[in-house]
Amino acid sequence: MGTGSPVDFTSPDAEAWWRGQAEPTLRLGVQGIKADDGEGYYLPDDARLADGRSGARAAWALGLGYRRSMQAALDAVHPGEGVVFGRPGWTGQQGVGMTWGGDQASDWWSLRALLAATLTAAASGFSNWSHDVGGYLGERLVDRCPAELFVRWAQFGCFTPLMQAHARMEQEAWTYDAATLRRFRAAVLLHERLVPYVRAAAAGAARHGLPIIRPLPLLDPGDARGWTVADAYGYGPALWVAPVLEAGVAERDVWLPRGEWLDFWTGAPVAGGAEVRAPAPPDRIPVWVRRGAIVVTLPEAHVARGLGDTPAHERPLEATLHGEPRCGAASARLADGTRIRWTRRGGWSVEPERAVSCVLR
């Protein structure tokens, strides 16, 4: 921003110096780093890096070096626990930390553009994805996000791996009216309840590369219509999500993937492989769950009280089987290896044993 200079992360000495600036703060207990900026355009084209490349040739490698340096600092102080939250993203950077979708304005066009960015990022291998709920820059860059848009953005954020609200304006949910706060709180509660489900999807992404957010071509490459669907997506292995992207609507048309689905909110069965018109009242967006899927969540009351410092493996769980599977069996594997099964003959089983409330919906 006009002072100082970029750090040359191709230089071992420079990288070690930069990493050393972070570690004392991390030892105080900080377990996360927001690696802001770091884009390649900060490097002058004629700069010369330690590995011999020019700024023009090495520009988009800068962000990956930045992230790796900060992850190394976290690993040294908080092994297996520290998280990097990075703004720039380029080839290879999907393997380090979180990425968020930049600084949007607070308008409906920006929300639609962000959803398109979310799908293309997923198709590029970015699984740990986030965005600024309500937009960061404000409406027309001078006012805070309108209440309706803020709620719809939060409902999209509910079905994003990391949900965050961050803005230049006074945009905290409690500064809006009571109805907006209630709807925002409901989205936050559901997002936190879904953490076991999302963590399981994240563990799967680490193993095989399939991201948490799944555009239709990743779910069903044989569905030719899927290559044109830019306004809905799979969320983990069992959910299909259709954010509301226009003002003043109470329903929207959605292409539903092939197969058998249940309305997430009502349990009503819906046949896939066709376009459906779905209700979208102000308090929710259209979401479906694949028939026969087990979705593992945290109990609502447990989340509403505050998670505190309770370790994840000690928290109570709820396992919901959404419709009896035609094959007569279903299973879900959590990130910690816990396996929850249901069979028509044997009912529910949990290995290893832990507190799980199981229900067939």
Secondary structure, DSSP 8 states (H G I E B T S, - for coil): --SS----TTSHHHHHHHHHHHHHHHTTT--EEEE----GGGS-TT-B-TTS-BHHHHGGGHHHHHHHHHHHHHHHHSTTT-EEEES---TTGGGSSEEE-----SSHHHHHHHHHHHHHHHHTT--SEE-BTT-SS-BTTTB---HHHHHHHHHHHHTSSS-B---SSS--GGGS-HHHHHHHHHHHHHHHHTHHHHHHHHHHHHHH---SEE-HHHH-TT-GGGGG--S-EEETTTEEE----STT-SEEEEEE-SSEEEETTT--EEE-SEEEEEE--TT---EEEETTEEEEE--HHHHHT--TT--GGGS-EEEEEES--TTSEEEEE-TTS-EEEEETTTEEEEES---EEEEE-
